[in-house]
């Protein structure tokens, strides 16, 4: 007899999906703000740090040196992502950041003492191919992507820093039983990002009402509420389902940029994104699920 779906689990799935949708608006929103990349990064993260502290009580717990260290990797990702979005297409920025699993597999044996399996090696090669496709041909500059090559390089660096952050969060999980350590690291990371970017952001002059509204949206909703939704939603949703629902972020991110700004990534970039997303899905899939799909 088939058990009816649990309304609580369905609600939590919706929360995870809502978080992914809010995350996905980052590229288009960053491009909608006329302020420079350093200014957007500093202000967005400052508001986000305050929002997370208010919305996620666990984020206010004592911040150890481990949390500050992991928060540093998160801060680098936040800054690099915004700078990349200002220079290249939203699709390129998010897809290149999504190559983080490639670096995690490379760093795993060294930092986490995790051995690379043959299946992971194949998927790692697929991610590498997907990343290289972003650098095939010449992408012309445009109003929303003024220096695509530099932006792509920053997006690649964001993938590495995001990988270090994920590895650090796993390290935190092993080192402490405090389930709020992840929230604290995210809050700490936003605070560090805001402070690190501030010297390059000053002076902040000429901002319009629209600019401040976009900054408020980025900090409060695109990060703050999105992270609060994610924390609440992951409690009853299996990890594999969470990983699939969160893929809505890289899928929708270029869609918003196209709808709002008319931004079109190159065919090579789209192909690279498809390769990266496909490899990520396969990597996240449990082996039992893969055997079922194989028949």
C-alpha positions in Angstrom: 0.0 0.0 0.0 1.5 3.4 -1.0 1.8 5.9 1.8 0.3 9.3 1.1 2.8 12.1 0.7 3.8 13.8 4.0 2.6 17.5 3.8 5.5 18.5 6.0 8.1 17.1 3.6 6.3 18.7 0.6 6.4 22.0 2.5 10.1 21.6 3.1 10.7 20.8 -0.6 9.0 24.0 -1.5 11.2 25.9 1.0 14.4 24.5 -0.6 13.0 25.3 -4.1 12.1 28.8 -3.0 15.7 29.3 -1.7 17.1 28.2 -5.1 14.8 30.6 -6.9 15.9 33.5 -4.7 19.5 32.5 -5.1 19.0 32.4 -8.9 18.1 36.1 -9.1 21.6 37.2 -8.1 23.0 37.6 -11.5 20.2 39.8 -13.0 19.9 41.9 -9.8 23.7 42.6 -9.6 23.5 43.8 -13.2 20.5 45.9 -12.5 22.5 48.0 -10.0 24.6 50.8 -11.4 27.0 50.8 -8.5 30.4 49.1 -9.0 31.2 45.5 -8.2 33.0 46.3 -4.9 30.2 48.5 -3.8 27.5 45.9 -4.5 29.6 43.2 -2.8 30.1 45.2 0.3 26.6 46.5 0.7 24.9 43.2 -0.2 26.9 41.1 2.2 26.5 43.7 5.0 22.7 43.5 4.8 22.8 39.8 4.4 24.9 39.3 7.5 22.3 41.3 9.5 19.4 39.5 7.9 20.8 36.0 8.6 21.6 36.9 12.3 18.0 38.0 12.7 16.3 35.2 10.7 18.5 32.2 11.8 19.1 32.3 15.6 21.8 29.5 15.3 24.0 32.0 13.3 24.5 34.1 16.5 26.3 31.4 18.4 29.9 31.8 19.5 32.2 32.1 16.4 35.3 30.0 16.8 38.5 30.3 14.8 37.2 27.4 12.6 34.1 29.4 11.7 36.2 32.5 10.9 38.4 30.4 8.7 35.5 28.8 6.7 33.8 32.2 6.7 36.9 33.6 4.9 36.4 31.2 2.0 32.7 32.0 1.8 33.5 35.8 1.8 35.9 35.3 -1.1 33.1 33.5 -3.0 30.6 36.3 -2.4 33.0 39.0 -3.6 34.3 37.1 -6.6 30.8 36.2 -7.7 29.6 39.8 -7.8 32.8 41.0 -9.6 32.4 38.2 -12.1 28.8 39.1 -12.8 29.7 42.7 -13.5 32.2 41.7 -16.2 30.8 38.6 -17.8 27.3 37.1 -18.4 25.3 35.8 -15.5 25.3 32.4 -17.1 29.1 32.3 -17.2 29.5 33.5 -13.6 27.1 31.0 -12.1 28.2 28.0 -14.2 31.9 28.6 -13.6 31.2 28.8 -9.8 29.3 25.5 -10.2 32.5 23.8 -11.1 33.3 23.7 -7.4 32.8 19.8 -7.3 35.9 19.6 -9.6 38.1 21.3 -7.0 36.4 19.4 -4.1 37.5 16.1 -5.7 41.0 17.4 -6.2 41.3 18.8 -2.7 39.5 15.9 -1.0 42.5 13.5 -0.7 44.6 16.3 0.7 42.3 18.2 3.1 39.7 15.5 4.0 41.7 12.3 3.4 39.1 11.1 1.0 40.2 8.9 -1.9 39.1 9.6 -5.5 37.0 6.8 -7.0 37.0 5.9 -10.7 33.4 7.2 -11.1 34.5 10.5 -9.5 37.5 10.7 -11.8 35.3 10.4 -14.9 32.9 13.1 -13.6 35.8 15.3 -12.7 37.0 15.2 -16.3 33.5 16.1 -17.5 33.5 19.1 -15.2 36.9 20.2 -16.5 35.7 19.9 -20.1 32.6 21.9 -19.3 34.7 24.7 -17.7 37.1 24.9 -20.7 34.1 25.4 -23.0 33.6 28.8 -21.5 37.0 29.9 -22.9 36.4 28.6 -26.4 36.1 31.4 -29.0 35.8 35.1 -28.3 32.8 36.4 -26.4 32.1 40.0 -27.5 31.7 42.7 -24.8 28.3 44.1 -24.1 26.5 46.5 -21.8 26.0 43.8 -19.2 29.3 42.0 -19.8 32.0 44.6 -20.3 35.0 42.3 -20.0 34.0 38.7 -20.5 37.5 37.1 -20.3 38.3 38.8 -16.9 34.8 37.9 -15.6 35.3 34.3 -16.7 38.6 34.2 -14.8 37.0 35.6 -11.7 34.1 33.1 -12.0 36.7 30.3 -12.2 38.3 31.6 -9.0 34.8 31.7 -7.4 34.5 28.0 -8.2 37.7 27.3 -6.3 36.8 29.5 -3.3 33.3 27.9 -3.2 34.9 24.5 -3.2 37.1 25.5 -0.2 34.0 26.8 1.6 32.2 23.5 1.1 35.3 21.5 2.2 35.5 23.8 5.2 31.8 23.2 6.1 32.4 19.5 6.0 35.4 20.0 8.2 33.3 22.0 10.6 30.8 19.2 10.7 33.4 16.7 11.6 35.0 18.9 14.3 31.9 20.0 16.1 28.4 18.6 16.9 27.0 22.2 16.8 24.4 22.1 13.9 24.5 25.9 13.9 28.1 26.0 12.8 27.1 26.3 9.1 24.8 29.2 9.7 27.5 30.9 11.8 30.0 30.5 9.0 27.7 31.9 6.4 26.9 34.9 8.6 30.5 35.4 9.5 31.5 35.1 5.8 29.0 37.8 4.8 30.4 40.1 7.5 34.0 39.5 6.3 33.0 40.1 2.7 31.3 43.4 3.5 34.4 44.6 5.5 36.9 43.3 3.0 35.2 45.0 0.0 34.4 48.2 1.8 37.8 50.0 1.3 37.5 49.5 -2.5 33.8 50.5 -2.3 34.3 53.9 -0.8 33.2 56.5 -1.5 29.7 55.4 -2.4 28.2 58.3 -4.4 25.6 58.8 -7.1 23.5 55.8 -6.0 19.8 56.1 -7.1 16.7 54.9 -5.3 16.6 51.9 -7.7 20.2 51.1 -6.8 19.4 51.0 -3.0 16.3 49.0 -3.7 18.3 46.4 -5.6 21.0 46.3 -2.9 18.3 45.8 -0.3 16.7 43.0 -2.3 20.1 41.3 -2.8 21.0 41.3 0.9 17.6 40.7 2.4 15.9 38.3 0.0 18.5 36.9 -2.5 20.8 35.9 0.5 19.0 36.4 3.8 15.6 34.9 3.3 16.9 32.4 0.8 19.4 31.0 3.3 16.7 31.0 6.1 14.4 29.0 3.7 17.2 26.6 3.0 18.0 26.0 6.6 14.4 25.3 7.4 13.8 23.1 4.3 16.8 20.7 4.5 15.6 19.2 7.8 13.3 16.5 6.2 14.3 16.5 2.6 16.9 13.8 1.5 20.2 15.2 0.5 19.9 14.0 -3.1 16.6 15.8 -3.5 18.1 19.0 -2.0 20.9 18.9 -4.5 18.5 18.5 -7.4 16.2 21.3 -6.2 19.1 23.6 -5.7 20.1 23.1 -9.4 17.2 25.5 -10.1 19.7 28.3 -9.3 22.2 27.8 -12.2 19.3 26.9 -14.5 17.2 30.0 -13.7 20.0 32.5 -13.2 20.7 33.0 -17.0 17.0 33.0 -17.7 16.4 36.0 -15.4 19.3 37.8 -17.0 17.9 37.1 -20.5 14.3 38.2 -19.5 15.4 41.4 -17.7 18.6 42.5 -19.6 18.3 40.6 -22.9 21.6 38.9 -22.1 22.5 35.9 -24.3 25.5 33.7 -23.4 27.4 32.1 -26.3 26.5 28.7 -27.6 29.8 27.3 -26.2 29.0 28.7 -22.7 25.5 27.1 -22.9 27.0 23.8 -23.8 29.5 24.1 -21.0 26.7 24.8 -18.6 24.8 21.8 -19.7 27.9 19.6 -19.2 28.5 21.0 -15.7 24.9 20.6 -14.6 24.6 17.1 -16.0 27.9 16.1 -14.4 26.7 17.6 -11.1 23.5 15.6 -11.2 25.3 12.3 -11.9 27.8 13.1 -9.2 25.1 13.7 -6.6 23.1 10.6 -7.6 23.3 7.6 -5.2 24.8 4.5 -6.8 21.5 2.6 -6.3 19.7 5.3 -8.3 22.3 5.1 -11.0 21.9 1.3 -11.3 18.1 1.8 -11.6 18.5 4.3 -14.4 20.9 1.9 -16.2 18.2 -0.7 -16.1 
